[in-house]
Amino acid sequence: MRKDYRKMGIINAGSDIVFKNPLKDVHTADIPIAGCAWIDTTDGVVLIDTLLFQNAAERVMERIEGRIKYIIYTHGHYDHVSGAQAFMKDNPEVIASKYLPNRLDRYLMLAPYRSIITAMQFNVPKTDRSVQEVVYPTKTFLGDMTFTLGDKTFELHTARAETDDACWIHVPELNAVFIGDLIIKDNFPNIGNPWKPTRFALDWAKELERVRALDPEYVFCNGAGYLFQGKHARGALNANIEVIRSMHDQVVEYINQDMHITEMIHEVKMPEHLMNSPYLNPYYSRPEFFTFNVYRWYHGYFDHNPAHLLPRPEKEVMKEIYDLIGSPDKIIDRANELFGQNQTQLALEVLDVLIQVEPENIEALKLRIQLTEELAKGDKCLMSRNAYIYSTGRDKRFIRKIKRKKK
């Protein structure tokens, strides 16, 4: 629903910025979808990430005192790089992982698809606007890199985690780390997105362990607009590391047992003592997505069922099943029966046999709306909830279109 998108800061985000000065020489700007930080030194400013929108970035620029010498991208997701144009007045060096330009190139190549998945993930209308102009890095690297500006040292480290182009920064004089989206506020780690490429679970845990070994007093994350301090910094790091390693190892164990992925997503669990952790709320991603993601990284598409090796188009298979059943009423009745038994997901999959064959069956579409509304109602996770809500809206629009066509 559209209000969820506002909560993510996509609408009018430029007018809703929280500015903070959490410690000497460190300033942050936070909007619900993104954050950035800038660090003052005796010889200029280092900016970490650039927000998503130009209007928000321009408001940050108004607050920065001194010349920006360096911009560091923590990774190439648009909510970290898209505001950079606002900060280019003094021609700063723009530093990023060697792999970040490849990501930006892929965004251009897949622009139509990205428009589709953005509409689904955040439940907004699909747009045909051109891809945002992004400032490409002027300097890239892999591994470790250190530079000094004035009275501060910046130790940069590339990593594979949420993306293959992640970069985090340690400033020893501040006992602070800026880790981008290696942690996203108090949320369950974003290891798994139904629309996006594979994320790197085990490498992610190892990188957080590398961060933890520094014993930082300050951990800036979610771009750089959110801060964990002291015991909360250690608590967030410990919780994220443990949940990633535990669930990763469960997936590996089940792969070695040749368990099917549709069973595995129901078997892999968070450690019980972490279920109510304040650092692992399933508001953005969720354990099932994590399981799918790790499975995809280690396992090919073939699930060892010969029927799935070179499958026919799904609609052909559904047509054969439908013809065997012989009646749309039987399918609708059974889906309703399962719905009444609180087996909503199973009802949705049974109903799909009919909708694949008769996509303009209004009774079936109306029932699917009921099912997806029910699934969305109890879902705390933004991504899965919005997938259901987007489907509901699409079906409602399609029903109106069918009715107009029949008039």
KASUL-V392728 format. One record per residue. N is the residue number from 1. RES is the residue in three letters. PSI is psi in radians with two decimals (NA if undefined). Layout:
<<N	RES	PSI> <N	RES	PSI>>
This chain:
<<1	MET	2.66> <2	ARG	-0.59> <3	LYS	-0.50> <4	ASP	-0.66> <5	TYR	-0.64> <6	ARG	-0.70> <7	LYS	-0.53> <8	MET	-0.05> <9	GLY	0.23> <10	ILE	-0.58> <11	ILE	2.18> <12	ASN	0.55> <13	ALA	-0.49> <14	GLY	-0.37> <15	SER	0.12> <16	ASP	1.19> <17	ILE	2.37> <18	VAL	2.08> <19	PHE	2.42> <20	LYS	2.77> <21	ASN	1.31> <22	PRO	-0.44> <23	LEU	2.89> <24	LYS	2.26> <25	ASP	0.03> <26	VAL	2.26> <27	HIS	2.51> <28	THR	2.68> <29	ALA	2.31> <30	ASP	2.23> <31	ILE	2.81> <32	PRO	-0.47> <33	ILE	-0.20> <34	ALA	2.89> <35	GLY	2.83> <36	CYS	2.92> <37	ALA	2.62> <38	TRP	2.50> <39	ILE	2.14> <40	ASP	2.39> <41	THR	3.04> <42	THR	-0.03> <43	ASP	0.48> <44	GLY	-2.98> <45	VAL	2.47> <46	VAL	2.17> <47	LEU	2.30> <48	ILE	1.98> <49	ASP	2.88> <50	THR	0.24> <51	LEU	-3.05> <52	LEU	-0.61> <53	PHE	2.55> <54	GLN	-0.70> <55	ASN	-0.63> <56	ALA	-0.76> <57	ALA	-0.67> <58	GLU	-0.62> <59	ARG	-0.61> <60	VAL	-0.78> <61	MET	-0.62> <62	GLU	-0.41> <63	ARG	-0.29> <64	ILE	2.18> <65	GLU	2.21> <66	GLY	2.93> <67	ARG	2.30> <68	ILE	2.01> <69	LYS	-0.59> <70	TYR	2.47> <71	ILE	2.31> <72	ILE	2.19> <73	TYR	2.23> <74	THR	-0.37> <75	HIS	3.11> <76	GLY	0.16> <77	HIS	2.52> <78	TYR	-0.55> <79	ASP	0.01> <80	HIS	-0.35> <81	VAL	-0.22> <82	SER	-0.28> <83	GLY	0.07> <84	ALA	-0.54> <85	GLN	-0.55> <86	ALA	-0.26> <87	PHE	0.25> <88	MET	0.11> <89	LYS	-0.74> <90	ASP	0.28> <91	ASN	0.99> <92	PRO	2.75> <93	GLU	2.30> <94	VAL	1.98> <95	ILE	2.43> <96	ALA	2.98> <97	SER	2.63> <98	LYS	-0.48> <99	TYR	-0.12> <100	LEU	-0.73> <101	PRO	-0.59> <102	ASN	-0.67> <103	ARG	-0.81> <104	LEU	-0.64> <105	ASP	-0.71> <106	ARG	-0.64> <107	TYR	-0.68> <108	LEU	-0.78> <109	MET	-0.62> <110	LEU	0.47> <111	ALA	-0.80> <112	PRO	-0.75> <113	TYR	-0.72> <114	ARG	-0.58> <115	SER	-0.71> <116	ILE	-0.86> <117	ILE	-0.49> <118	THR	-0.73> <119	ALA	-0.71> <120	MET	-0.83> <121	GLN	-0.67> <122	PHE	0.07> <123	ASN	1.03> <124	VAL	2.82> <125	PRO	2.51> <126	LYS	2.40> <127	THR	2.59> <128	ASP	0.27> <129	ARG	2.64> <130	SER	2.76> <131	VAL	2.47> <132	GLN	2.49> <133	GLU	2.24> <134	VAL	2.44> <135	VAL	2.07> <136	TYR	2.64> <137	PRO	2.60> <138	THR	-0.27> <139	LYS	2.25> <140	THR	2.80> <141	PHE	2.89> <142	LEU	2.52> <143	GLY	-2.25> <144	ASP	2.51> <145	MET	2.41> <146	THR	2.39> <147	PHE	2.75> <148	THR	2.37> <149	LEU	2.02> <150	GLY	-2.15> <151	ASP	0.25> <152	LYS	2.62> <153	THR	2.43> <154	PHE	1.91> <155	GLU	1.99> <156	LEU	2.47> <157	HIS	2.16> <158	THR	2.76> <159	ALA	2.85> <160	ARG	2.11> <161	ALA	-1.90> <162	GLU	-0.57> <163	THR	3.02> <164	ASP	-0.04> <165	ASP	0.54> <166	ALA	2.65> <167	CYS	2.30> <168	TRP	2.80> <169	ILE	2.35> <170	HIS	2.24> <171	VAL	1.67> <172	PRO	-0.58> <173	GLU	-0.41> <174	LEU	-0.11> <175	ASN	0.77> <176	ALA	2.58> <177	VAL	2.58> <178	PHE	1.86> <179	ILE	0.28> <180	GLY	-2.21> <181	ASP	0.43> <182	LEU	-0.45> <183	ILE	2.38> <184	ILE	1.62> <185	LYS	-2.27> <186	ASP	0.53> <187	ASN	2.65> <188	PHE	2.39> <189	PRO	2.45> <190	ASN	0.97> <191	ILE	1.46> <192	GLY	2.01> <193	ASN	2.15> <194	PRO	-0.36> <195	TRP	-0.13> <196	LYS	2.89> <197	PRO	2.97> <198	THR	2.44> <199	ARG	2.91> <200	PHE	1.47> <201	ALA	-0.96> <202	LEU	-0.75> <203	ASP	-0.63> <204	TRP	-0.86> <205	ALA	-0.76> <206	LYS	-0.66> <207	GLU	-0.69> <208	LEU	-0.59> <209	GLU	-0.63> <210	ARG	-0.69> <211	VAL	-0.82> <212	ARG	-0.61> <213	ALA	-0.38> <214	LEU	-0.24> <215	ASP	0.96> <216	PRO	2.53> <217	GLU	-0.52> <218	TYR	2.22> <219	VAL	1.91> <220	PHE	2.24> <221	CYS	-2.98> <222	ASN	1.02> <223	GLY	-1.74> <224	ALA	0.24> <225	GLY	-0.06> <226	TYR	2.43> <227	LEU	2.27> <228	PHE	2.38> <229	GLN	2.52> <230	GLY	-2.21> <231	LYS	-0.48> <232	HIS	-0.58> <233	ALA	-0.82> <234	ARG	-0.67> <235	GLY	-0.75> <236	ALA	-0.77> <237	LEU	-0.83> <238	ASN	-0.79> <239	ALA	-0.78> <240	ASN	-0.74> <241	ILE	-0.81> <242	GLU	-0.76> <243	VAL	-0.65> <244	ILE	-0.86> <245	ARG	-0.75> <246	SER	-0.87> <247	MET	-0.63> <248	HIS	-0.81> <249	ASP	-0.58> <250	GLN	-0.77> <251	VAL	-0.78> <252	VAL	-0.77> <253	GLU	-0.76> <254	TYR	-0.58> <255	ILE	-0.77> <256	ASN	-0.37> <257	GLN	-0.02> <258	ASP	0.62> <259	MET	2.46> <260	HIS	2.55> <261	ILE	-0.59> <262	THR	-0.35> <263	GLU	-0.66> <264	MET	-0.69> <265	ILE	-0.31> <266	HIS	-0.19> <267	GLU	-0.59> <268	VAL	2.22> <269	LYS	2.65> <270	MET	2.57> <271	PRO	2.40> <272	GLU	-0.68> <273	HIS	-0.14> <274	LEU	-0.03> <275	MET	-0.67> <276	ASN	0.43> <277	SER	2.34> <278	PRO	-0.16> <279	TYR	-0.02> <280	LEU	0.75> <281	ASN	2.33> <282	PRO	0.92> <283	TYR	-0.38> <284	TYR	-0.99> <285	SER	-3.03> <286	ARG	2.81> <287	PRO	-0.63> <288	GLU	-0.68> <289	PHE	-0.70> <290	PHE	-0.83> <291	THR	-0.83> <292	PHE	-0.76> <293	ASN	-0.86> <294	VAL	-0.69> <295	TYR	-0.81> <296	ARG	-0.58> <297	TRP	-0.67> <298	TYR	-0.25> <299	HIS	2.42> <300	GLY	3.10> <301	TYR	-0.42> <302	PHE	2.18> <303	ASP	0.25> <304	HIS	0.14> <305	ASN	2.03> <306	PRO	-0.42> <307	ALA	-0.31> <308	HIS	0.04> <309	LEU	-0.89> <310	LEU	1.23> <311	PRO	2.62> <312	ARG	2.81> <313	PRO	2.43> <314	GLU	-0.66> <315	LYS	-0.60> <316	GLU	-0.79> <317	VAL	-0.79> <318	MET	-0.63> <319	LYS	-0.71> <320	GLU	-0.77> <321	ILE	-0.75> <322	TYR	-0.76> <323	ASP	-0.60> <324	LEU	-0.67> <325	ILE	-0.76> <326	GLY	0.01> <327	SER	2.20> <328	PRO	-0.55> <329	ASP	-0.64> <330	LYS	-0.70> <331	ILE	-0.80> <332	ILE	-0.73> <333	ASP	-0.74> <334	ARG	-0.67> <335	ALA	-0.72> <336	ASN	-0.69> <337	GLU	-0.79> <338	LEU	-0.69> <339	PHE	-0.75> <340	GLY	-0.37> <341	GLN	0.25> <342	ASN	0.50> <343	GLN	1.07> <344	THR	-0.75> <345	GLN	-0.75> <346	LEU	-0.70> <347	ALA	-0.71> <348	LEU	-0.71> <349	GLU	-0.63> <350	VAL	-0.78> <351	LEU	-0.50> <352	ASP	-0.47> <353	VAL	-0.78> <354	LEU	-0.77> <355	ILE	-0.56> <356	GLN	-0.59> <357	VAL	-0.67> <358	GLU	1.32> <359	PRO	-0.26> <360	GLU	0.34> <361	ASN	1.82> <362	ILE	-0.66> <363	GLU	-0.74> <364	ALA	-0.70> <365	LEU	-0.70> <366	LYS	-0.66> <367	LEU	-0.70> <368	ARG	-0.63> <369	ILE	-0.77> <370	GLN	-0.73> <371	LEU	-0.80> <372	THR	-0.57> <373	GLU	-0.68> <374	GLU	-0.75> <375	LEU	-0.68> <376	ALA	-0.59> <377	LYS	-0.71> <378	GLY	0.26> <379	ASP	2.09> <380	LYS	-0.32> <381	CYS	2.16> <382	LEU	-0.76> <383	MET	-0.86> <384	SER	-0.67> <385	ARG	-0.78> <386	ASN	-0.51> <387	ALA	-0.75> <388	TYR	-0.75> <389	ILE	-0.68> <390	TYR	-0.75> <391	SER	-0.74> <392	THR	-0.85> <393	GLY	-0.70> <394	ARG	-0.75> <395	ASP	-0.68> <396	LYS	-0.75> <397	ARG	-0.67> <398	PHE	-0.67> <399	ILE	-0.75> <400	ARG	-0.68> <401	LYS	-0.73> <402	ILE	-0.77> <403	LYS	-0.70> <404	ARG	-0.67> <405	LYS	-0.55> <406	LYS	-0.24> <407	LYS	NA>>
